[in-house]
Amino acid sequence: MGWWTRAAARLGIVTGARVGPGGVAAAALLAAVAVARPAQSVELAISCGALGIELRLCTDGVRAWERKTGNRVEVVSTPNSSNERLALYQQLLSAQADDIDVLQIDVVWPGVLASHLVDLSPYLADAAGQHFATIIANNTVDGRLLAMPWWTDAGLLFYRSDLLEKYGRAPPESWPELAETARLVQEGERAAGHPRIWGFVWQGRAYEGLFCNALEWLVGFGGGTVIDAEGHPTIANPGAEAAFAAARSWVGTISPRGVLNYDEEAARGVFQAGHAVFMRNWPYAWALAQGEDSPVRNKVGVAPLPPAEPGGVGAGTLGGWNLAVSRYSRHPAAAADLVRHLTGAAEQKRRAVTAAYNPTIPALYEDADILRANPFYAQLRPILAEAVARPSRIAGRRYARLSSLVWRATHDIVARGVDPGPRLERLAAEIRRLARRSGWGAVQ
Ligand code: GLC
């Protein structure tokens, strides 16, 4: 976090971290480098995520653009938790700081950050047509194209194909079947001398990722998608109660209690080490599980997240990341050109082949090299097409608040044993109040 600490100190933002003399020396060094550079080259900074090999992927793409243009780019790593990342961006942007030119933003943030982002249409309108129209629409707020799609995500069920085969089980067609298979294999493997194995790992920490998991249970149990298209809360219903009760019953039985503090990487760590039968995660986990040094290499299958009953409707939550340009950037044209390069077809192909980051350009799903590297993409297309969106468009700039109400209630139920019925009633009331204050639709 050295970069963030330096930026925060300069801006007078209190982060709780200290700036050492090294920070000052590094800043002086950067200034010296800037002076030595040819007049026409610019210096930018981009913030990237760092899950798995994400930071390296970002850096490699950035270096290629530097070689092409002669510009320089500092790659700044950000916290894995989507919430913490957003909080840092909000601090920086509300100080109107020009430290970061290009920001990696979550698919649920265009509304939240709208006032701080450049309209990319003048720079990139020609490129926008290549991408999934739904993501371009998601990234367009009040007619302004605020971000270009970088990769898209959908929640998936990963399973240990070797263990399912050993126990004569198929990938589950319902949540109860998943719990039953998880229990059977967990008990069998423990009895066979693998005491640390668990049935199902997922993201149970109180953060954005828990909302993504909860939405998948909700859809599977016919419990709706939290609010309807007009912004009315629909969360207090029997399907939702059943969904949360099911998730609560997994904790301490087929899922370790520690799952209540897991994010994506924690769940992947357990699964990839061979200590879980099933895992809910995003597609990036596939390439890593298939890595040369992965203990579960060639033992992993991917399936859609199930419904409550066979034949019902299940869904993965729609996720994904985009690149936006800060309004406070001193070089918006160069920043937009970096965005063009990173979100373009050649770079998206490289990221898909090396690391299973799903392209946002439909034509790439027909690309032979990409399909060879990711045989599960044939299965993934329909899952992506039917992925369920979080209610970020309707909540707009208040999305982060809405989301925190949902994941706090979810955590109360699954981690603290709070009764789902009354807690979901309270959540509905909280959402109604937020909607009234924010002026969504015609909520009374
Ligand atoms: C993934 C998704 C993103 C989501 C986050 C939650 O990164 O792509 O949309 O908000 O997970 O942890």
Residues whose N, C-alpha, C, O or C-beta is under 5 A from the ligand:
A	BS01	GLC	S82 D106 V107 D153 E208 G209 L318 G319 G320 W321
